Amino acid sequence: MGINYQHKDQLGGKWYELSLMEQLANVGSEVHRTISWRNKGDLEYSQKAFERALELLDFTIADPKNINRLKELTRARECLVDYFMYDNIYGSSDEKWENYFYAFATAARNPLYVNK
């Protein structure tokens, strides 16, 4: 049985056409949904949003243009999994994750960073 990708439309290379800032802004949108649904008490929707966030982050890690950012990207993935699934040994918080990804959303809207 293969992986059930939730973002099938991104698999055709479209994801790789986005800048790193745009990719991480999209990951951040799913992280925001994860937090929002969890805070509303809907753990099923929260889990699904988290799975989508990891899937998009994995696409970002696999993108050849991001080779020089692998340390940050893989550490972010590790910390996200720790925060949402394990013991939060890194001391993350909803606010810290919102702030981290907000910077990418802001940069993605800046014409200087699009397609970089």
C-alpha positions in Angstrom: 0.0 0.0 0.0 1.4 3.4 -1.0 1.4 6.7 0.8 -2.0 8.5 0.7 -0.9 12.0 -0.2 -3.3 14.7 0.8 -1.8 17.3 -1.5 -1.8 15.2 -4.7 -1.9 18.4 -6.8 1.5 19.4 -5.5 3.2 16.2 -6.6 3.4 17.1 -10.2 6.2 19.5 -9.6 4.1 22.5 -8.8 5.4 22.6 -5.3 9.0 22.9 -6.6 7.9 26.0 -8.6 7.2 27.9 -5.4 9.9 29.8 -3.6 11.1 28.5 -0.2 9.2 31.4 1.5 6.0 30.4 -0.3 6.5 26.7 0.6 7.1 27.5 4.3 4.1 29.9 4.3 1.9 27.0 3.1 3.4 24.7 5.8 2.7 27.4 8.3 -1.0 27.6 7.2 -1.4 23.9 8.1 0.4 24.4 11.4 -1.9 27.3 12.2 -4.9 25.0 11.4 -3.4 22.3 13.6 -3.2 24.7 16.5 -6.6 26.2 15.8 -8.4 22.9 15.6 -6.6 21.6 18.7 -7.6 24.7 20.7 -11.2 24.2 19.6 -11.0 20.6 20.9 -11.3 18.9 17.5 -8.4 16.5 17.7 -9.3 14.7 14.5 -9.1 17.8 12.3 -6.0 18.9 14.2 -4.3 15.6 13.4 -5.2 15.8 9.8 -3.9 19.4 9.5 -0.7 18.3 11.2 -0.3 15.4 8.7 -0.7 17.9 5.9 1.9 20.2 7.4 4.4 17.4 7.7 3.6 16.3 4.1 4.3 19.8 2.8 7.4 20.1 4.9 8.6 16.8 3.5 8.0 18.1 -0.1 10.0 21.2 0.9 12.9 19.1 2.3 12.9 17.1 -0.9 13.1 20.1 -3.2 16.6 20.3 -4.7 16.7 24.1 -4.5 16.5 23.9 -0.7 19.6 21.8 -0.3 21.4 24.5 1.6 18.5 24.8 4.1 18.2 21.2 5.0 19.6 21.6 8.6 16.9 24.2 9.4 14.1 22.4 7.6 14.8 19.0 9.2 15.2 20.6 12.6 11.9 22.4 12.2 10.3 19.0 11.3 11.9 17.4 14.3 10.6 20.1 16.6 7.1 20.1 15.1 6.8 16.4 15.7 8.2 16.8 19.2 5.7 19.5 20.0 2.6 18.0 18.6 3.2 14.3 19.1 5.7 13.8 21.9 7.1 15.5 25.1 8.0 19.0 23.8 11.6 18.7 24.9 12.5 21.7 22.9 10.0 24.0 24.8 7.9 25.0 21.8 4.6 26.8 22.1 1.7 27.7 19.9 2.9 31.3 19.9 6.5 30.4 18.9 5.3 28.3 16.0 2.8 31.0 14.9 5.6 33.6 15.0 8.1 31.3 13.1 5.8 30.7 10.2 4.3 34.2 10.2 7.7 35.5 9.0 7.6 33.2 6.0 4.0 34.3 5.2 5.1 37.9 5.3 8.2 37.2 3.1 6.1 35.2 0.6 4.0 38.3 0.0 7.2 40.4 -0.7 8.0 40.5 -4.4 11.7 40.4 -3.6 11.4 36.8 -2.3 9.0 35.3 -4.8 10.7 32.6 -7.0 13.9 32.7 -5.0 
